[in-house]
Amino acid sequence: MATGAVTKSIQIGETEQAFRTPEELATIVVRFASNGSWTEKVRLQADQRWFERVHIEEDYDIWLISWLPGQSTGFHDHGASSGALVVASGILEEHRPGERPSMIYPNRPRVFGPGYAHDVRNSSVAPAISIHAYSPPLDEMNEYELEGRRLVPRKRTSDEADTVEREPQIQEPRLACANDVLSIDEVLAAARARLQRLSPEDAYAAVKSTGAILVDIRPEGQRAYEGEIPGALVVERNVLEWRFDPASSARLPIATDYDVHVIVFCSEGYTSSLAAVALQELGLRRATDVIGGFQAWNDVRLPIVPPRK
């Protein structure tokens, strides 16, 4: 990301108004994504992308957008606004006329100037969340159809034009109805689709031969009742991300970089899948979990420490 960016100024009538550069907007979205204040606002909608303007200043605004698998923007620009976006979780795909699609991974901001046209899609099998900043604040979006390699302005009906006119207005947080959200089974399936999950035998071999880190995320009471795996690192689920994020001040000494091979297990292999994906979203691309968890490990008679009586 560029540093030392200079805020742009433009002349409007007899006054000069300052706006943020794309590089400055990138800093803004990365900082906003890292503070976590937005997480409780996120909603998922099955019929269309959910979005909400969550902050506005005189010279820029910030939008929060969620994407279910298959949802997209269609080709559009942002009028006179420059912009930056960062994926907070999941993966998005950007399409530009005449160019190969490019992936937008978490924590890698994408910047653009006024009039930049693209189509952003969630082509993965898991939900995604992105944070966008625009300067000046977004008040215009033009839609296009792709004809060959050329974009042609899309004609809107009066009802569509009225909807677009209202979109940039600040929206109150809204509650999603049951039909707009994923069930836990769907969330779990989407998480597992992102993992190269390991059988207990494969996890045992990875620890022995490659130095992978086996991590027990079960609470203390469950470990006492079920038993433990000798040599496994105990990191309970509620602090897992802080202990393995190399950028965290609370990280463990072994969390030195994003290439650490973390193998998470819980009791039966459900919570561990969600935990492993949470680590992947922090950049630990090799994070995964044990199929069947501790119970499966015990069933195939791999070494355990018996329950405490």
C-alpha positions, 0 to 999 in steps of 0.5 A: 500500500502506498504511504505518504498519500496527499489529499486531493483538492478540487475547485467547486465554484469559489471554494476548494474542497478536499477529498481523499486519495485512493491510497488514503481510502485504503488505509481507512478501510483496513483500519476500520476492518481491523477494529471489529466494531462492524461485526454486529451490524452484518446481516445476510440476505438471500435475495440480494446483497445486504449493504449499509452505510456505517460511517460518513464524513464530509470527505468520505463514507464507509459501507459494509456489504455482505455477499452470499455465494453467487451474489454480484454487483453487475458492472457499475462505476461510482460516479465521481468518487474514488474508492477502496475496498477490503475483504474482511472475510471470505473471497471476492472476484473482480471482473473488468472488461477485456481482463482476466478475473482477479481474486480479492483476498482478505486484508489486501485492499483494492483501490480505484479512481473516479469512473472505474467500472467493474463487476464484483462477485462472490464466486466461492461457496462461502459467505463474504464480507467487504468494507468500502470507502468512497471520496467524495461520499458515494452519491452516484452509481452507473450500471452497464451491460457488457457487449463483447469487451465494451461496456454499454450504459444500462437503461433503467426503468423509473422504479429502478432509478428511484431505488438507486437514488435511495441506495446511498442514503444512510440506512438504519441497522435492520434485523434479518428475517429467517429466510434471509440467513444461512442455517448453521448446517449451511454455514458449516458446509461452506466452511468445510468446503474451504478446508483440506480436512485431515483424518486422525491418522493423517493429523497424527502423521503431520504432527510427527513428520512435518511439525504441524501444531495440533491444537485442542480447543475444547473447554477444560471440563470437556478435556477432563471428562473425555481425556486429552491428546499428548503433546496437543497445545491447549488453546480454548476457542474464545481466544484462538484467533488472538493466540495465532494471529502473527500481528496480535500482541497476545500471540503465542511464541509459535505464531511467528508467521502465516505459514504455520500449519495449525490442525484444530480439533474439538470433541466431534469435529464441528466447532473445529471446522468453523475455528479453522476457517476463522484462522484462514480468514486471518491469513493462516492459509494452512489451518485445518481441522481433524475429521471427527475430532477427539472422539474419532482420534480415540476410536482409531486408538491413537495415543490419548491421556485418559480422563481424569477421574 
